[in-house]
Amino acid sequence: SSVLKGGHLGIGGGGRTVKDSTCHSTDFEVHRNWLAITHNLPVSQWYYEATSEWTLDYPPFFAWFEYALSHVAKYFDQEMLVIQNLNYSSQATVFFQRLSVIFTDILFVYAAHECCKYVNGKRPGKELLEKPMFVLAVLLLWNFGLLIVDHIHFQYNGFLFGLMLLSVARLFQKRHLEGALLFAVLLHFKHIYIYVAPAYCVYLLRSYCFTANRADGSLKWSSFSFLRITSLGLIVCLVSALSLGPFAVLGQLPQVISRLFPFKRGLCHAYWAPNFWALYNAVDKTLAVVGIKYKFLDPEKIPKASMTGGLVQEFQHTVLPSVTPLATLICTFISILPSVFCLWFKPQGPRGFLQCLILCALSSFMFGWHVHEKAILLAILPLSLLSVESPKRAGIYLILTTTGHFALFPLLFTPPEITTKILLMLLFTVYSFSSLRALFRKEGPLLNWLETIYLIELVPLEIFCEIVFPLTPWNLKFPFIPLLLTSVYCALGITYAWLKLYVSVLTESVTVRQKAE
């Protein structure tokens, strides 16, 4: 375990030495700008400052996190803290940014360690690869997606996922108030985690506020604890007051909320996240092309905007009805309802909660508004915990993690990064398949032939997108084609994994005894 911990931090640090001066993603400038904003301006101006297009749009706790980092950053390079220094990237600045991610990953390492204690796999084998705790530790600490998003592309997801996994671990330990506190704090660091809030709300109400079940497993309504729900309410209110209170006093809550939920950004990100709306957009574009070719549509009346052309933007569909934020909210709500009902009426303890959390994350990814491709990690990482417990979950994990990670490839597009991402992806994928297959050797194949063929086809897709297409004349006229193909093909796999997991959860029988926790 100690070797893994050191390795997780070491690979981040070692890779950075090579890439300090070459890897500068948009998110690098985003966080540099936030350092400058929080360091130089009073709190009252944080959510109004707009010198850069990358305005502060994370909750207040993350803003204070940037403020704390800025007071360390000034010892590396004062110039990075000048608001007007847009796209500033000295070697000292890059080094500090990379180092800050590696340092904050310590929380993720600790959270992974806590989660590994509660693996309920088969009896550990003699070989290291057959020990569920070891396999899970590697799947979490060396996760390909988290590695490239944080340590090459640049973000602080490891620190945030550490809070989420530690919260999950506390619920497994039946330390419900600690779990609730950690999740409440997490929401005020990054509001994307509101996707999984329904799982927390229902589980804590069902398994903590109600203290007993009847003999048949149904809820005993008389066991409701007013004291417990009051404790949970106080935690939520106190954390929210600490985070949003100063802005409420300043009368700036509407401004903060408008930054956190920028609905004008459009249905999809510049690169379509591989979800339902990617398939919807692809169908719309296909119908538009066919309509123009056979003269069903007037080319002059078709919107010229393209959702794959760069910056995020609003977009009107050509043939299919355009999608509004309310429509995506309704679709997301409907899609998570079965998992929430299952958690309430068919409780299976913390593992039932974890299944619901994963389904909430996947459902929100599938139907949410302006979803980023990186959000798939919100489902992949917690699913790692279940992948070492049953062959069925392992198979779903392999499909989801392979397609979800492949969908992150467009984040790294420079020539030096292409080789890096392919090698890292191969290493993690080969380990995932070999270790889980060794873990469930007696259970038969984890994937059927159709699933295997689908995953193998990712190889020719990558060859076409990276090598063949750039050499064709279409490259100049239709530069978005590789992104579209990657998004749509991966959307098929992620949708399949989501549906397969949903069917599995809804149809499996409850094998744990129904009793008061």
C-alpha positions in Angstrom: 0.0 0.0 0.0 2.8 2.4 0.8 4.4 1.6 -2.5 1.2 2.5 -4.3 0.8 5.8 -2.4 4.4 6.8 -3.2 3.9 5.8 -6.8 0.7 7.8 -7.2 2.4 11.0 -6.1 5.7 10.1 -7.9 4.3 9.6 -11.4 2.6 13.0 -11.2 5.8 14.7 -10.1 8.1 12.8 -12.5 5.9 13.6 -15.5 5.8 17.2 -14.7 9.5 17.7 -15.0 9.3 16.8 -18.6 6.1 18.7 -19.4 6.6 21.9 -17.3 7.2 24.1 -20.3 5.0 22.3 -22.9 1.6 21.4 -21.4 -0.6 24.4 -21.0 -4.3 23.7 -21.1 -7.1 26.2 -20.8 -7.7 25.1 -17.3 -4.1 26.1 -16.4 -4.9 29.7 -17.2 -8.3 29.4 -15.5 -6.8 28.6 -12.1 -4.0 31.1 -12.5 -6.6 33.8 -13.0 -8.5 32.7 -10.0 -5.3 32.8 -7.9 -4.9 36.4 -9.0 -8.5 37.4 -8.4 -8.7 36.0 -4.9 -5.3 37.3 -4.0 -5.8 40.9 -5.1 -9.4 41.7 -4.8 -11.8 41.9 -1.8 -14.4 39.2 -1.4 -17.1 41.5 -2.7 -15.5 41.6 -6.2 -14.6 38.0 -6.6 -17.7 37.0 -8.5 -17.8 40.3 -10.6 -14.2 40.5 -11.9 -14.2 39.8 -15.6 -10.8 40.9 -17.0 -10.3 37.4 -18.3 -13.0 35.4 -20.0 -12.3 32.6 -17.4 -14.3 34.2 -14.6 -14.6 32.6 -11.2 -17.5 30.1 -11.5 -16.8 27.7 -8.6 -18.5 27.8 -5.2 -17.0 30.0 -2.4 -15.0 27.2 -0.6 -13.0 26.7 -3.8 -12.4 30.4 -4.1 -11.0 30.4 -0.5 -8.9 27.4 -1.5 -7.4 29.5 -4.4 -6.9 32.3 -1.9 -4.9 30.1 0.4 -2.8 28.8 -2.5 -2.1 32.3 -3.7 -0.3 33.1 -0.5 2.1 30.2 -1.2 2.2 31.1 -4.9 3.7 34.5 -4.2 6.9 32.9 -3.1 7.3 31.2 -6.5 6.5 34.0 -8.9 4.6 37.2 -8.0 3.8 37.9 -11.6 1.3 35.0 -11.8 -0.8 36.9 -9.3 -1.3 39.9 -11.5 -4.8 39.9 -12.9 -3.8 41.6 -16.2 -1.1 39.0 -16.9 -3.4 36.9 -19.1 -1.9 33.5 -20.2 1.1 34.0 -18.0 3.1 30.8 -17.8 6.6 31.1 -16.4 8.4 28.0 -15.4 8.0 28.9 -11.7 4.3 29.3 -12.2 3.9 26.0 -14.0 6.0 24.3 -11.3 3.9 25.7 -8.5 0.6 24.8 -10.2 1.7 21.2 -10.8 3.1 20.9 -7.3 -0.1 22.1 -5.7 -2.1 19.4 -7.5 0.4 16.7 -6.4 0.3 18.0 -2.8 -3.5 18.1 -2.5 -3.7 14.6 -3.9 -2.6 13.4 -0.5 -6.3 13.6 0.5 -7.2 11.3 -2.4 -4.6 8.8 -1.3 -5.9 8.8 2.2 -9.5 8.4 1.0 -8.6 5.5 -1.2 -6.9 3.8 1.7 -10.0 4.2 3.8 -12.2 2.8 1.0 -10.0 -0.3 0.5 -10.7 -1.3 4.1 -14.3 -2.1 3.2 -13.9 -4.2 0.1 -16.3 -7.2 0.3 -14.7 -9.3 -2.5 -14.1 -13.0 -2.5 -11.5 -14.5 -0.2 -8.1 -13.0 -1.0 -5.9 -15.3 -3.1 -2.3 -16.1 -2.6 -1.2 -14.0 -5.6 -1.0 -10.2 -5.2 -3.2 -9.7 -8.3 -5.9 -11.7 -6.7 -6.2 -9.5 -3.6 -9.3 -7.3 -4.0 -7.8 -4.6 -1.8 -4.7 -4.3 -3.9 -6.6 -4.3 -7.1 -8.9 -1.6 -5.9 -6.0 0.5 -4.6 -4.4 0.4 -8.1 -7.6 1.1 -9.9 -8.1 4.2 -7.8 -4.6 5.6 -7.3 -3.4 5.0 -10.9 -6.7 5.9 -12.6 -5.8 7.0 -16.1 -8.6 9.6 -16.4 -7.7 11.3 -13.1 -4.0 11.2 -14.0 -4.4 13.0 -17.4 -7.1 15.4 -16.3 -5.2 16.6 -13.2 -1.6 16.1 -13.9 -1.3 16.7 -17.6 -4.4 18.7 -18.6 -4.5 20.4 -15.2 -7.3 20.5 -12.6 -7.8 19.7 -8.9 -10.2 16.7 -9.2 -8.1 14.3 -7.1 -8.5 16.5 -4.1 -12.2 16.8 -4.7 -12.8 13.1 -5.4 -10.8 12.5 -2.2 -13.5 14.4 -0.2 -16.2 12.3 -2.0 -14.6 8.9 -1.4 -13.8 9.8 2.2 -17.4 10.7 2.6 -18.4 7.3 1.2 -16.0 5.5 3.4 -17.4 7.3 6.5 -20.9 6.0 5.5 -19.6 2.5 5.2 -18.2 3.0 8.7 -21.6 4.2 9.9 -20.2 7.6 10.8 -23.1 9.2 9.1 -22.7 12.7 10.4 -19.1 12.8 9.3 -20.1 11.6 5.9 -22.8 14.2 5.6 -20.4 16.9 6.7 -17.8 16.0 4.2 -20.3 15.9 1.3 -21.8 19.2 2.3 -18.3 20.7 2.3 -17.6 19.1 -1.1 -20.7 20.7 -2.6 -19.4 24.1 -1.7 -16.0 23.3 -3.3 -17.5 22.2 -6.6 -21.2 22.1 -7.3 -21.1 19.4 -10.0 -21.3 16.9 -7.1 -25.0 18.0 -6.7 -25.5 15.3 -9.3 -25.1 12.7 -6.6 -26.9 14.6 -3.8 -30.2 12.6 -4.2 -28.3 9.4 -3.2 -27.0 11.0 -0.1 -30.4 12.6 0.9 -32.4 9.4 0.4 -29.8 7.1 2.1 -29.3 9.3 5.1 -33.1 9.7 5.6 -33.8 6.0 5.1 -30.9 4.5 7.0 -30.0 7.1 9.6 -33.1 9.2 10.4 -35.2 6.0 10.5 -33.6 3.7 13.0 -35.5 0.4 12.5 -37.2 -1.8 9.9 -40.0 -4.3 10.3 -39.4 -8.0 10.1 -40.2 -8.0 6.4 -37.7 -5.3 5.7 -40.2 -2.5 5.2 -39.8 0.8 7.0 -40.9 1.2 10.6 -42.3 4.8 10.5 -42.4 5.1 14.3 -38.6 4.8 14.4 -38.1 8.2 12.9 -35.6 10.3 14.9 -36.2 14.0 15.0 -32.9 14.5 16.7 -31.0 12.9 13.9 -32.7 14.8 11.1 -32.1 18.0 13.1 -28.4 17.1 13.3 -28.2 16.6 9.5 -30.1 19.8 8.9 -27.8 21.8 11.2 -24.7 20.4 9.3 -26.1 21.5 6.0 -27.2 24.9 7.2 -24.0 25.7 9.0 -21.8 24.7 6.1 -24.0 26.7 3.7 -24.0 29.7 6.0 -20.2 29.6 6.2 -19.8 29.4 2.4 -22.6 31.6 1.2 -23.2 33.8 4.2 -20.7 36.6 3.3 -22.2 36.9 -0.1 -25.8 36.9 1.3 -24.8 39.8 3.6 -23.4 41.6 0.6 -26.5 41.0 -1.4 -24.5 39.1 -4.0 -26.2 35.6 -3.9 -27.9 36.1 -7.3 -24.6 37.0 -8.9 -22.8 34.0 -7.3 -25.6 31.7 -8.5 -25.5 33.1 -12.0 -21.8 32.3 -12.2 -22.3 28.8 -10.8 -25.1 27.9 -13.2 -24.3 29.7 -16.5 -27.2 28.3 -18.7 -26.2 30.6 -21.6 -23.3 28.3 -22.3 -25.4 26.0 -24.3 -26.5 22.3 -24.2 -23.1 20.9 -24.9 -19.5 21.7 -24.3 -17.3 22.7 -27.3 -16.4 19.0 -27.5 -19.5 17.0 -27.0 -19.5 14.9 -23.9 -20.3 11.3 -24.9 -23.8 11.2 -23.6 -27.4 11.1 -24.8 -27.2 14.7 -26.2 -24.2 13.8 -28.3 -26.3 11.1 -30.0 -29.2 13.6 -30.3 -27.0 16.2 -31.9 -25.5 13.6 -34.3 -29.0 12.5 -35.4 -29.9 16.1 -35.9 -26.9 16.8 -38.1 -27.4 13.6 -40.0 -31.1 14.6 -40.7 -30.0 18.1 -41.7 -27.4 16.7 -44.3 -29.9 14.2 -45.7 -32.6 17.0 -45.8 -30.4 19.3 -47.7 -29.2 16.6 -50.1 -32.7 15.6 -51.0 -34.0 19.2 -50.9 -36.3 18.7 -47.9 -34.6 21.6 -46.2 -33.7 25.1 -47.4 -29.9 25.6 -46.8 -30.4 29.3 -46.3 -32.6 28.7 -43.3 -30.2 26.4 -41.5 -28.2 27.9 -38.6 -24.5 28.3 -39.3 -23.3 27.8 -35.8 -21.4 24.6 -35.0 -21.1 23.1 -31.6 -17.6 21.6 -32.3 -16.0 24.8 -33.5 -14.3 26.0 -30.3 -15.8 28.1 -27.5 -19.0 27.1 -25.8 -22.1 28.7 -27.3 -25.8 28.5 -27.6 -27.0 26.3 -30.4 -30.3 25.8 -32.2 -31.0 22.3 -33.6 -31.9 22.1 -37.3 -34.4 19.3 -37.5 -35.0 18.0 -34.0 -36.6 20.2 -31.3 -34.0 22.4 -29.6 -33.3 21.4 -26.0 -33.8 23.8 -23.1 -32.2 23.7 -19.6 -35.6 22.8 -18.1 -35.9 19.8 -20.5 -32.5 18.5 -19.4 -33.5 18.9 -15.8 -36.7 16.9 -16.3 -34.9 14.2 -18.2 -32.2 14.0 -15.5 -34.8 13.9 -12.7 -36.8 11.1 -14.4 -33.6 9.1 -15.1 -32.5 9.0 -11.5 -35.9 8.2 -10.0 -35.7 4.4 -10.3 -32.4 4.3 -8.5 -33.7 6.5 -5.7 -36.8 4.4 -5.3 -34.7 1.3 -5.3 -32.5 2.8 -2.5 -35.6 3.6 -0.5 -37.8 0.4 -1.0 -35.0 -2.1 -1.5 -32.2 -0.9 0.9 -29.0 -2.8 0.8 -27.0 -0.8 3.2 -23.9 1.3 2.1 -23.4 -0.8 -1.0 -27.0 0.0 -2.1 -26.2 3.7 -1.5 -23.0 3.4 -3.6 -25.0 1.8 -6.5 -27.5 4.7 -6.3 -24.7 7.2 -6.2 -23.1 5.8 -9.4 -26.5 5.7 -11.2 -27.2 9.3 -10.2 -23.8 10.3 -11.5 -24.3 8.4 -14.8 -27.9 9.6 -15.3 -26.8 13.2 -14.7 -23.9 12.7 -17.2 -26.3 11.3 -19.7 -28.9 14.0 -19.6 -27.4 17.1 -17.9 -27.0 20.6 -19.3 -23.5 21.5 -20.6 -21.9 18.4 -19.3 -18.1 18.2 -19.6 -16.5 14.9 -20.8 -14.4 14.9 -17.5 -17.6 14.4 -15.5 -17.6 10.7 -16.4 -15.0 10.2 -13.6 -17.8 10.9 -11.1 -19.1 7.5 -12.0 -15.9 5.6 -12.9 -14.1 6.2 -9.6 -16.9 5.0 -7.2 -17.7 2.1 -9.6 -14.1 0.9 -9.0 -15.2 0.0 -5.4 -17.9 -2.4 -6.8 -15.8 -3.8 -9.6 -13.7 -5.9 -7.3 -16.8 -7.4 -5.6 -18.7 -9.2 -8.4 -17.9 -10.3 -12.0 -21.0 -8.5 -13.3 -19.9 -5.2 -11.9 -16.4 -5.8 -13.1 -17.7 -6.3 -16.7 -19.7 -3.0 -16.5 -16.7 -1.2 -15.0 -14.4 -2.4 -17.9 -16.9 -1.1 -20.5 -17.5 2.2 -18.8 -13.9 2.9 -17.8 -12.5 2.1 -21.3 -15.0 4.2 -23.2 -15.1 6.9 -20.7 -11.3 7.2 -20.6 -11.0 7.1 -24.4 -13.5 9.9 -24.6 -10.9 12.1 -22.7 -8.3 11.7 -25.5 -9.3 15.0 -27.2 -8.2 16.9 -24.1 -4.6 16.0 -25.1 -4.0 16.8 -28.7 -0.4 18.0 -29.2 2.1 15.5 -30.8 4.1 14.9 -27.5 0.9 14.2 -25.6 -0.5 11.7 -28.2 2.1 9.1 -27.4 1.8 9.8 -23.6 -1.9 9.4 -23.5 -1.9 6.2 -25.6 0.8 4.5 -23.5 -0.8 5.5 -20.2 -4.2 4.4 -21.4 -2.8 1.0 -22.5 -1.0 0.5 -19.2 -4.1 1.2 -17.2 -6.5 -0.7 -19.4 -4.3 -3.8 -19.6 -3.9 -3.8 -15.9 -7.7 -3.4 -15.4 -8.6 -6.3 -17.6 -5.8 -8.6 -16.4 -6.3 -8.0 -12.7 -10.1 -8.2 -12.7 -10.0 -11.4 -14.9 -7.5 -12.9 -12.4 -9.8 -11.9 -9.5 -12.8 -13.7 -11.1 -11.0 -16.4 -12.9 -13.5 -19.1 -11.9 -16.5 -16.9 -12.9 -16.0 -17.1 -16.7 -15.4 -14.2 -19.1 -16.3 -10.7 -17.9 -17.4 -9.5 -21.3 -19.5 -11.2 -24.1 -18.2 -11.3 -27.7 -20.2 -8.2 -28.8 -18.9 -6.1 -25.9 -15.3 -7.2 -26.7 -15.7 -6.3 -30.4 -17.1 -2.9 -29.5 -14.0 -2.1 -27.3 -11.5 -3.5 -29.8 -13.0 -1.1 -32.4 -11.7 1.8 -30.4 -8.2 1.0 -31.8 -9.1 1.6 -35.5 -11.1 4.7 -34.4 -8.0 6.2 -32.8 -5.9 5.4 -35.8 -8.4 7.1 -38.1 -8.7 10.2 -35.9 -5.0 10.7 -35.2 -3.3 9.5 -38.4 -5.6 8.9 -41.3 -8.1 11.8 -41.1 -5.4 14.6 -40.8 -4.1 13.4 -44.2 -7.4 13.7 -46.0 -8.8 16.8 -47.8 -11.7 16.7 -45.3 -9.4 17.8 -42.5 -9.7 21.5 -43.6 -13.4 21.5 -44.4 -14.7 19.3 -41.6 -12.1 19.6 -38.7 -14.8 18.5 -36.2 -15.2 15.0 -37.6 -12.7 13.2 -35.3 -14.4 14.8 -32.2 -17.8 13.9 -33.5 -16.9 10.3 -34.2 -15.1 9.9 -30.8 -18.0 11.4 -28.9 -20.8 9.5 -30.6 -19.0 6.1 -30.5 -18.1 6.5 -26.8 -21.7 7.7 -26.1 -22.9 4.3 -27.4 -20.7 2.4 -24.9 -21.4 4.7 -21.9 -25.2 4.5 -22.6 -24.9 0.7 -22.8 -23.0 0.5 -19.5 -25.5 2.8 -17.8 -28.5 0.7 -19.0 -26.8 -2.5 -18.1 -26.0 -1.3 -14.6 -29.5 0.0 -14.1 -31.1 -3.3 -15.2 -28.7 -5.2 -12.9 -29.5 -3.0 -9.9 -33.3 -3.1 -10.4 -33.6 -6.8 -11.1 -31.2 -8.3 -8.5 -32.7 -9.8 -5.4 -31.9 -8.3 -2.0 -29.5 -10.8 -0.4 -28.6 -8.8 2.7 -30.8 -9.1 5.8 -33.2 -6.2 6.4 -32.5 -4.9 9.8 -32.0 -1.7 11.6 -28.5 -0.2 11.0 
